[in-house]
Amino acid sequence: METIEEVFRKAAELPEDLQKEVADFVQFLSAKQRRPLRTRLRLNWIGALRDIRDKYTSVELQHKASDWRIGKTSARH
């Protein structure tokens, strides 16, 4: 494995546009490392739609959620 100094020396020999890509990638890796670890999935939402269980099927709810995401307001029937 190359040392970081060798990698930087090689990066310095690259054209300016590729040096920018290297810098962007290093910044991406740095940000990725700082991200907090994900916590366990919380399931406190379970049962939240119980009151509309008899009104919509799961497929209809999927369609409604899709409509909401893309900003449609018309209901599907």
N, C-alpha and C positions, 0 to 999 in steps of 0.2 A: 504494500500500500504506500502511496506517495505521501510525503509530508505536506502539511498545509502550505508551507513556504513554496514547495515545488508546484503545487496547484496554482497558487497566486502568481508565480513567475510565468507559468504557461498562460494564465488568463490575461496577464499584462501584455502578452505577445499577440493576442487576438485583435481583430479589427474592433473599432469602437462600438459598433452595433452588437457584436457578440459579447463584448465586455459588459454592456448594459444587461444583456440576458443573464449573464453569470451573476451580476449584482442583484437582479430581480429574483433569481433562484435562491441566492443566499438569504435574501430578505424573507422569501416565502418559507424557507426552512426554519429561520429564526422565529417567525410568527407561529409556525406550526408547533414548535417546541414549547412556546409560551402558553399555548391554549390549555385551559384547565381540563383535567380528565373528566370525562363524562360520568355523571352519577348514574345510579341505577334508574331504570325507567319507573316513573311514578304511575300508579294505576288508580289515582284518586278520581278519575273521570268515569270509571266503570259504573254503569247504571244511570248516567246522567241523562240519557235519552229514553229512559223507561216510560215516561208519560206519552211518548209518541210511537211506542212499539206497534200498536195496532193501526196506526195511521199510514205508515210508510214501511216498505220492505227495505232490506239492507241495500239492494241494488238502486232503489229510488233515492236513498240517502247518498249513495256514492255519486249519482248523477247531480243531485242538488249541490253537494260539496264541490264537484267539478265546476258547475255553473258559478258558484260563489267565488271560486278561485280566479276564474277568467272574467268576472264582473257581469255576468248575465243576470238579469232580474226576472226573466220569464220562467215560469214553472213548466216542467215537462209532465206530460200525462201519458 
